[in-house]
Amino acid sequence: MKNYAVFIGSFIVLLFAFQIVSGLFLTLTYVPETSQHLSSSTVSIFSFSYPFLSATIAATVAFIISKKVCKVKKSTYK
């Protein structure tokens, strides 16, 4: 049960951090184009999902952290 708690805790923290960092990056690099806004509108069907990418990265890092934390705890109890 501790393995699950460590994984979920680190996953939530990392996902929150990735969302904040990606939001700041996208906000800082956004440049509105007003000339194209009025002339045409296009819809991208195959857009990439940044929340999925950040969730995948957060889950991978959380899994690695939980394995290392549990491995260290097991070796200290021996």
Secondary structure by P-SEA (a helix, b strand, c coil): caaaaaaaaaaaaaaaaaaaaaaaaaaaaccccccccccbbbbbcccccaaaaaaaaaaaaaaaaaaaaaaaaaaaac
